[in-house]
């Protein structure tokens, strides 16, 4: 990224303090071009909607989803020491954490120009860190650009009306001029990695809904005692909680960046997740266009993937759960994975570190696959009691209409970065005084 083409606000953003970002974080919803038609805050913006510049958009998306280099790994687990702990599924770290380094999520975003996907969950480090540990933001942004794919022209097909958008967001959500960031988790893969984690710690599933052990699980007594169990509902709810943290911290990182850049916006979950993914079943509300299935046993439709972009680790994207388990293991131990000796890394003996992990053998994989296939066969999907693909929450970013805040708020409703955003980021649009 050529700094000569960067507006002065960029350098000021780099010097913005963490404490100021934390204390200054607020939901700032009223954007240029917005209108609240009635009530105590009735107001119509005198400005036209103003989309984020390409640089602004990339910086916000990078804050939510940027690859920040090789992660440091989990070092030791008592049950299988001295082998390196091998829970992780990705070698790279991003701007947000993921439970045990699973990193199953991808980021989608939309603005007036289209709908896009960022697929960098298995990307290598964008650049080498300096001796002081620093990493150039420009390198991270450029690396992210290489992993962006345009999926559709025009804004996400999702009307800003009930039931697709909650009633209090219909005036503001996904409107012209705004950027909407949508992190999406593959809960199928996260649960499979959770089953691997459990088995490495001597635990297997128990079907607490049908009150029975997994048939055939006693064949694997050398890996886990059949009565050392966690219930299916607990495991799947725990995994959903973990991916919610992953997605939420992604959006929170982006929300802190908004303060530094002087942009408005907020983190929220007030859009129907099934409609966003594409499972509304209503023409004109196709969302991201994910494939979904329905079944009388399920309370909601079950999205499973977008062909060639993000496919969940379950049928119909894999022939069976055994194949899905192999795919998970290939991600962990195959080329580019965190436990492949040829994958670069931050250590002085990277090959020695990555090669110190114990590879899941045939019995281990068969045990995980047995449990996963049981869940799929019993409930008709995987996971059995939670969605295969999950989203919550989102981040919206937009240019703030300061006139609204000046009319209704006392001084201090916005930061100095908001007050001077136009002159620092868009000096060509500011009329000379």
matplotlib code that plots the C-alpha trace (Angstrom):
import matplotlib.pyplot as plt

x = [0.0, 1.7, 1.7, 1.9, -1.7, -2.9, -4.8, -3.5, -6.1, -4.3, -1.2, -3.4, -5.3, -2.0, -1.3, -4.8, -4.6, -6.2, -7.6, -9.3, -10.8, -12.1, -13.5, -14.8, -16.6, -20.2, -22.9, -23.3, -26.1, -27.1, -25.3, -25.2, -28.4, -30.4, -33.8, -35.8, -39.4, -41.0, -40.5, -38.2, -35.3, -37.2, -34.6, -33.8, -30.2, -29.4, -26.5, -26.6, -25.4, -21.6, -20.1, -16.8, -13.7, -11.9, -9.2, -11.7, -13.6, -10.4, -9.2, -12.5, -12.6, -8.9, -9.7, -12.4, -10.6, -7.0, -4.3, -1.7, 0.9, 1.7, 0.0, 2.1, 0.5, -0.7, 2.4, 1.6, -1.2, -0.6, -2.4, -0.1, 3.1, 5.8, 4.0, 3.1, -0.6, -2.3, -5.7, -5.3, -6.6, -4.9, -1.3, -2.1, -3.5, -6.1, -7.2, -9.5, -9.0, -10.5, -11.0, -7.9, -6.8, -9.7, -10.4, -13.4, -15.0, -14.9, -15.8, -18.3, -19.2, -21.4, -21.7, -23.3, -20.8, -21.5, -21.2, -17.7, -16.0, -12.7, -11.1, -7.9, -8.5, -5.7, -3.6, 0.1, 1.6, 1.2, 4.8, 7.6, 7.5, 10.3, 12.9, 10.6, 7.6, 5.8, 3.9, 3.1, -0.6, -0.1, 1.2, -1.8, -4.3, -2.5, -2.5, -6.2, -7.0, -5.6, -8.1, -11.2, -13.7, -16.7, -19.8, -22.6, -23.1, -25.0, -25.9, -26.9, -30.4, -32.1, -34.9, -34.6, -38.0, -39.5, -39.1, -35.7, -34.5, -35.6, -38.1, -35.6, -33.1, -35.3, -34.4, -30.6, -29.5, -27.7, -28.8, -27.1, -23.7, -23.1, -20.7, -22.0, -19.5, -20.8, -18.5, -19.8, -18.7, -18.6, -20.0, -19.7, -16.0, -15.8, -17.8, -15.6, -12.5, -14.2, -14.7, -11.0, -10.2, -12.5, -11.0, -7.5, -8.6, -10.3, -13.9, -16.6, -20.2, -23.3, -26.7, -28.5, -31.6, -32.2, -30.5, -28.0, -24.3, -23.0, -23.3, -19.9, -18.0, -16.7, -14.4, -12.2, -11.5, -7.8, -8.6, -11.3, -13.4, -16.9, -18.4, -16.1, -18.6, -20.0, -23.6, -24.3, -26.4, -23.7, -20.9, -22.9, -24.0, -20.4, -19.1, -21.8, -20.8, -17.2, -17.9, -20.1, -17.1, -15.0, -17.4, -18.1, -14.5, -14.0, -16.8, -15.5, -12.0, -13.7, -15.8, -12.6, -11.2, -14.2, -13.2, -9.7, -10.9, -13.7, -16.4, -19.9, -21.4, -22.0, -21.9, -25.3, -27.3, -30.6, -30.8, -32.4, -29.4, -31.3, -32.3, -28.7, -27.4, -30.1, -32.7, -35.6, -37.4, -38.6, -37.9, -35.9, -34.4, -31.8, -29.0, -25.7, -27.3, -26.2, -27.7, -30.1, -32.3, -35.4, -36.7, -39.7, -37.4, -35.8, -37.3, -35.5, -33.9, -30.3, -27.8, -24.7, -22.7, -22.0, -20.6, -17.0, -16.8, -17.6, -18.8, -19.6, -17.8, -20.9, -23.1, -24.0, -20.6, -18.9, -20.2, -20.3, -18.9, -15.8, -14.8, -15.4, -13.1, -10.4, -10.8, -10.4, -7.3, -5.9, -6.4, -4.5, -1.7, -1.5, 0.4, 0.1, -1.4, -0.2, 1.4, 3.1, 6.9, 7.2, 4.7, 6.7, 6.4, 7.8, 10.2, 13.9, 13.3, 9.9, 10.1, 11.0, 8.1, 5.4, 6.7, 6.4, 2.7, 1.1, -0.8, -4.3, -4.0, -6.5, -8.2, -8.5, -10.1, -12.4, -13.6, -14.3, -16.1, -18.2, -19.6, -20.1, -21.9, -24.1, -25.2, -25.8, -27.8, -29.8, -30.7, -30.5, -27.8, -24.5, -24.4, -27.6, -29.1, -27.5, -27.1, -24.4, -23.4, -23.8, -23.7, -24.0, -23.3, -22.5, -20.6, -22.0, -19.8, -20.8, -20.0, -21.5, -23.9, -22.6, -25.5, -27.8, -25.6, -25.1, -28.9, -29.8, -26.7, -24.5, -20.8, -18.9, -21.3, -18.5, -14.7, -12.2, -11.6, -15.3, -15.2, -12.3, -12.9, -13.9, -10.9, -8.5, -9.8, -11.6, -9.9, -10.9, -14.6, -14.1, -14.9, -12.2, -13.1]
y = [0.0, 3.2, 5.7, 8.6, 7.8, 7.7, 10.6, 12.3, 10.6, 7.3, 8.3, 9.8, 6.5, 4.7, 6.9, 6.6, 5.2, 1.9, 3.5, 6.3, 3.6, 1.7, 4.7, 6.3, 3.3, 3.9, 2.8, 5.8, 4.9, 8.0, 8.2, 10.6, 10.1, 8.6, 9.5, 8.8, 9.7, 10.2, 10.3, 12.3, 11.8, 12.6, 13.9, 13.8, 14.1, 17.0, 14.9, 12.3, 8.8, 8.7, 5.3, 4.4, 4.8, 1.7, 2.3, 2.9, -0.2, -2.3, -1.0, -1.8, -5.3, -5.8, -4.9, -7.5, -10.3, -9.5, -12.2, -11.0, -13.7, -17.1, -17.8, -19.0, -22.4, -24.1, -25.7, -28.7, -31.0, -33.3, -36.4, -36.7, -34.9, -34.6, -34.3, -30.7, -29.9, -30.4, -28.8, -26.0, -26.1, -23.0, -21.9, -18.2, -15.9, -13.2, -10.0, -12.0, -15.2, -18.6, -21.4, -23.6, -22.1, -23.8, -20.7, -22.0, -18.7, -16.7, -13.1, -11.7, -8.1, -5.9, -2.3, -0.6, -2.2, -5.8, -8.8, -10.2, -13.1, -13.0, -16.5, -16.1, -18.6, -20.8, -18.1, -17.8, -14.9, -11.7, -10.6, -11.2, -9.3, -6.9, -7.4, -5.4, -7.7, -5.1, -5.7, -3.1, -2.5, -1.9, -5.4, -6.9, -4.9, -5.9, -9.5, -9.4, -7.9, -11.0, -13.2, -11.2, -12.6, -10.8, -12.9, -10.6, -7.2, -4.8, -4.8, -7.9, -8.9, -8.4, -5.9, -3.6, -4.6, -7.0, -10.0, -9.9, -7.0, -6.4, -3.5, -1.1, -1.5, -1.1, 2.6, 2.1, -1.5, -2.3, 1.1, 2.8, 4.2, 1.7, -1.2, -4.4, -7.0, -10.5, -13.1, -16.6, -19.7, -23.3, -24.9, -28.4, -28.1, -26.5, -29.4, -32.0, -30.3, -30.3, -34.1, -34.4, -32.3, -34.4, -37.7, -36.4, -35.7, -39.1, -38.1, -39.3, -38.2, -39.5, -39.1, -37.3, -36.8, -40.5, -41.5, -44.0, -44.3, -44.1, -47.6, -49.2, -46.7, -49.4, -50.6, -47.6, -48.3, -47.6, -44.0, -43.2, -45.0, -45.5, -43.9, -40.8, -38.7, -35.3, -35.0, -34.1, -31.0, -29.7, -30.2, -28.6, -25.6, -25.1, -25.1, -22.6, -20.4, -20.6, -19.6, -16.7, -15.4, -15.8, -13.8, -11.2, -10.4, -10.1, -7.4, -5.8, -5.4, -3.6, -1.4, -0.2, 0.7, 2.8, 5.1, 5.5, 6.3, 8.6, 6.5, 5.8, 2.4, -0.3, -4.0, -5.7, -8.9, -7.4, -9.1, -12.5, -14.9, -17.4, -14.6, -13.3, -16.8, -17.3, -19.5, -17.1, -18.9, -15.4, -14.0, -10.8, -11.9, -14.3, -13.0, -14.7, -17.5, -20.5, -23.9, -24.9, -27.9, -28.4, -31.4, -31.9, -32.7, -29.3, -26.0, -24.0, -24.4, -25.5, -23.7, -25.7, -23.8, -21.8, -23.9, -23.2, -20.5, -21.9, -25.4, -26.9, -30.2, -32.4, -33.9, -32.9, -31.2, -34.5, -38.0, -38.9, -37.7, -40.0, -37.9, -34.7, -36.0, -36.7, -33.2, -31.7, -33.8, -32.8, -29.1, -29.7, -32.0, -31.5, -29.0, -25.5, -26.8, -25.9, -29.3, -29.8, -29.5, -27.5, -24.8, -21.7, -20.2, -17.8, -20.2, -20.7, -24.4, -24.2, -27.6, -29.2, -27.4, -28.2, -31.8, -32.4, -32.8, -36.3, -37.0, -38.5, -42.1, -44.4, -45.5, -41.9, -40.8, -43.7, -43.0, -39.4, -40.3, -42.9, -40.3, -37.7, -40.1, -41.2, -37.6, -37.1, -40.3, -39.7, -36.1, -35.8, -33.2, -32.4, -31.0, -32.4, -29.7, -26.4, -24.9, -26.3, -22.7, -19.9, -16.1, -13.6, -10.6, -8.1, -4.8, -1.9, 1.1, 4.4, 8.1, 9.9, 12.8, 15.2, 17.6, 15.0, 14.7, 18.4, 18.9, 16.3, 15.7, 17.7, 18.1, 14.9, 12.7, 12.0, 12.0, 14.4, 11.8, 12.0, 15.8, 16.0, 12.9, 14.7, 17.0, 14.3, 11.4, 13.3, 16.7, 16.9, 17.1, 19.9, 23.4, 26.0, 28.3]
z = [0.0, -1.2, 1.7, -0.8, -1.8, 1.8, 3.4, 6.5, 8.6, 8.1, 10.0, 12.8, 13.0, 13.6, 16.6, 18.1, 21.6, 22.8, 26.0, 23.9, 21.6, 24.6, 26.5, 23.3, 21.9, 21.4, 18.9, 16.6, 14.2, 12.4, 9.1, 6.2, 4.2, 7.1, 8.3, 11.5, 10.4, 13.8, 17.6, 19.8, 17.4, 14.2, 11.8, 8.1, 7.0, 4.7, 3.2, 0.5, 1.5, 1.4, 0.9, 2.5, 0.3, -0.9, 1.7, 4.5, 3.6, 3.5, 6.9, 8.6, 7.1, 8.0, 11.6, 11.6, 9.7, 9.0, 9.2, 11.6, 11.2, 12.7, 16.0, 18.9, 19.5, 22.7, 24.2, 26.4, 27.4, 30.3, 28.9, 25.8, 26.8, 25.6, 22.2, 21.3, 21.9, 18.6, 18.9, 16.4, 12.8, 11.4, 11.5, 11.1, 13.6, 12.9, 14.6, 16.8, 18.9, 18.3, 20.8, 20.7, 17.4, 15.5, 13.4, 11.4, 10.5, 7.2, 6.8, 4.3, 3.7, 1.5, 0.4, -2.6, -5.0, -4.1, -1.8, -1.0, 0.8, 2.6, 2.8, 4.7, 7.6, 6.3, 4.8, 5.5, 7.4, 5.4, 6.2, 8.6, 11.8, 12.6, 15.4, 17.8, 17.0, 14.9, 11.7, 9.0, 8.7, 5.0, 4.6, 6.4, 4.2, 1.0, 2.1, 2.9, -0.6, -2.2, -0.4, -1.3, -3.8, -5.2, -5.1, -6.3, -7.8, -5.6, -2.0, -0.1, -1.1, 2.2, 2.7, 5.6, 7.0, 9.5, 9.7, 8.0, 10.1, 13.7, 14.0, 15.7, 12.9, 9.8, 9.4, 9.6, 8.7, 5.4, 3.8, 0.9, 1.8, 4.6, 5.0, 6.6, 7.8, 8.4, 10.0, 9.5, 11.5, 10.2, 13.3, 11.8, 11.6, 15.1, 16.6, 14.8, 16.2, 19.6, 19.3, 18.6, 21.6, 23.7, 22.6, 23.2, 26.8, 27.2, 26.6, 24.2, 23.5, 25.2, 23.7, 26.5, 24.3, 23.6, 26.9, 25.4, 24.7, 21.1, 19.7, 19.2, 21.2, 23.5, 20.7, 21.5, 25.2, 24.6, 23.7, 26.2, 28.8, 27.5, 30.7, 30.4, 28.5, 27.7, 26.6, 23.0, 23.9, 26.2, 23.6, 20.8, 22.9, 24.2, 20.6, 19.6, 22.5, 21.4, 17.8, 19.1, 21.0, 17.8, 15.7, 18.4, 19.0, 15.2, 15.1, 18.3, 16.8, 13.9, 16.2, 18.0, 14.5, 13.9, 16.7, 15.4, 11.9, 12.9, 11.4, 12.7, 13.1, 15.7, 16.6, 16.6, 16.0, 14.9, 11.5, 11.1, 10.7, 8.5, 6.1, 5.9, 5.0, 2.4, 4.1, 4.3, 1.3, 0.2, -3.2, -2.9, 0.4, -0.9, 1.4, 0.9, -1.0, 1.2, 0.4, 3.1, 4.0, 6.0, 8.1, 10.3, 13.1, 13.0, 14.3, 11.6, 8.2, 8.3, 6.0, 5.2, 2.7, -0.4, -3.2, -3.9, -1.2, 2.2, 2.5, 5.9, 6.9, 6.6, 3.9, 1.2, 0.9, 1.9, 1.2, 4.9, 8.3, 7.9, 4.9, 6.8, 9.6, 7.1, 5.7, 9.2, 9.8, 6.5, 7.4, 10.7, 9.5, 5.7, 3.6, 5.1, 8.3, 11.8, 12.3, 9.0, 9.3, 6.1, 7.2, 8.1, 11.6, 14.2, 16.0, 15.6, 14.8, 13.2, 11.6, 14.9, 16.7, 14.1, 13.7, 17.5, 17.4, 17.5, 14.2, 14.7, 13.7, 12.0, 15.2, 16.5, 13.3, 13.2, 16.7, 16.0, 12.7, 14.5, 16.9, 14.2, 11.9, 14.8, 15.4, 11.7, 11.3, 14.5, 14.0, 10.2, 10.3, 11.9, 14.6, 15.8, 18.0, 16.7, 13.2, 10.9, 9.9, 12.4, 12.5, 15.3, 15.4, 12.6, 12.3, 10.3, 9.4, 7.8, 7.7, 10.6, 10.2, 12.8, 12.4, 14.0, 17.0, 17.3, 17.3, 19.9, 22.1, 24.4, 23.4, 23.7, 21.7, 19.2, 19.2, 17.7, 15.0, 14.0, 14.1, 11.7, 9.6, 6.4, 6.3, 7.3, 5.1, 2.3, 2.0, -1.7, -0.6, 2.0, 0.8, 1.6, 4.4]

ax = plt.figure().add_subplot(projection="3d")
ax.plot(x, y, z, "-o")
ax.set_aspect("equal")
plt.show()
